[in-house]
Amino acid sequence: MSTDSINEDKNLILKILDGEGSLYSVIVTKYERLVYSYLLPQLRTLQEVEDLSQETFLKAYRHLGSFDVEKKFSSWLMKIAKNLLIDYNRKKSLLPNTNNTTENYEDSSEKFKNSETFSPYQRIELKEEFKSTFKDILLLPEEIRIPFLLRVIQELSYEEIAEILDIPLQTVKNRIFKARQALKEKRKSNHEM
């Protein structure tokens, strides 16, 4: 994350704390994709993802006064999302469901279905490949799946992921490497069948 982005967040947050609460929508718009994509593979339904995302932003807004504006807002926000997810799973005694998860993400492959650049056969092939890859990602153990998704989907730096997950930088690199290796092996075994 650039210094400009950190300064932009700092200025926005200071204005919000000074009474311009409507500016919080800018923060939500900027970070909703990050929170959503973190929660998406860990919950059973899109409704749960939406509810927990909303709860994350509400809690962040309520506690905005305790945020240190010299730090990264995204890291602080992701810690809130992570803690809410832990609490949610504890209360509901849930484990991440990987059985029917791809059904919830059918819409994610719509861009392939409607693209003019692909033939109908190619669109079907791409959609199936997308579903298969996504299913393989969801089957990864959580400890390697989460850093991998934050790196690949959100394009966060290794340092940002380490800060968000509160783990050492080398651990982040190792887990992402393990996730990539596991996916390569899965893809290789699928092609050999």
N, C-alpha and C positions, 0 to 999 in steps of 0.2 A: 504494500500500500504506500502510495507516495506521500511526501510531506504536505503537498498541496491538499490532498484528500483529508489528511489529519487536521490541517488548519481549517479547512472548509467545515468539517464536523465540529471542531471547537467553536468556530464562530456561530454556527447554527444553534448549537447547544446553549451557548451563552445567551443568545437572543431568546430562545425558548424559556430559559430560566428567568429571563427578564420580563416575561409575560406574553411573548409572541408564540403562544401554544400552537397556533395553526401551522407553524413551520415544521412541527414534528412530522407532518405528512411527507416532507422532503426526506427525512431520515428513514421513514418506513419504506418509501419508494426505493431508496438507495440500497437498503439492506434486506428487503423482503425475500429476494431470490436466494440470498445466502442462507437465511434461516430456514426457508422452505426446503431447499435442497439438502440441508443437514438433517432435517426431520423426516423427509420423504421416505427414505429406505428403512426407517426404523419403526414406522407405525403401520397399523393394519389398513387404515382407510384414509382417503384424501380428507375427509371431514375431520379426523383426528389431527392431521397435519395442519389444516387451516385453523382449527381451534387452538392448538398449541403455539402456532406462529403468532396468532393474535394475542394470546396470553403473554408471550415473550415480549412483544412490543408494549403491551399495557404495563407489565411489570417494570420494564426499562423506563417508561415514561414516569411512572409513580416514584421511581428511585433515581431519577435523573440528577437530582441534587447531590447524590452521593458519588456520582461518577467523576473521576479525576480527568478533567479536560485535556491534560497533557498526555494522556494515554490514548491508545487506539479504541475507538468506540466499538468497532466490529468485534474485537476480542472480548470486550466486556459483555456485549450483546450475546455472543455465542456462549459464553459461560452461563448466562441466564437461561438460554435455550437448553443447554446441556443439563443444568440442574432441574429445570422444569420437566424435562424428559425422564430423568431419573425418578423424580417424585411421582410422575404420572404412571410409569411402569411399576413402581413399588405399590402404589395405591390400587392399581388394577391387576396386579400380579401377572403382568404381560411379559412375554418375550417377543422380540421381533419376529413377525410371521413372514416366512419366505415361501409358503405354499401357494397362495393365490395372489401374490403381490403383483405379478406382471399384468393382471387384469386391471389393476388400478392405474396403470401407466400407459394404457393403449393410446390415449390422446397424445402422449409424448412423441409418438412416431407419425402423427398426422402430417407433418411437414414432408415426409417421404411420400406418403400416399397421394398428396395433392400436387407434388412438384411436376412441372411441365418438362423438366429436363430428363426424366426417367421414363422408360417404356413401362407399360403395365406389369410386365414380367419382372423388370428391375425393381419396381416399387414394392411388389410382393416380397421379393427376395430381400430387399433392404429392411422391410418391416420385420420379417422373420429373424433376420440377423440382429436387428436392434433388440427385439424381445429376448432372444437367446442370450445376447451379451448382457443385457440388463438383469436377467434372471441369474446369470453366473455371478455378477457383481453382488447381487443381493444374498447369494449363498456364501459369500466370503465371511469369515469370522468378523465380528463387529470391530475388533481392535485394528484390523487392517482395512476394512471396508470404509470406515469413516474418514481416515486421512486420505485414502485414495479418492473418494468422492469430492472432498474439499479441494484436492489438487486438480483433478481432472475437470469437474463440473464448474467449480468456482474459480479455478485458476489462481488459487492462493499460493503464496510462496511457502516454502518449507518452514521458514521462521514464523510466519503468521499461523500456520497450522499448529506448530509447537506451542505457541502462545495460547491459542484458542483451546487446545486440548490439554494444556498444562502438562506437557511431556517434553523430554529432551529432544533437541533438534535431530540428533543421530537416530533416535527411536523413530521419529517421523519418517526419515529417509529409509530406514530398514523396513518399516511397515508398508510403505508405498512400494518399495521394491518387491516385497513378498506378495503383495496384491497383484502386481503386474506379472510376476512369475506364475502365480496360481492361475491367473486368467489365460496366460499363454499355454500352460499345460492343459487346461480345460479345452481351449480351442483346438489344440493339437490332437487331443484324444477324441474330440467330436469329429474332426476331419478324417481320422483313421477308421472310424466306424463305417 
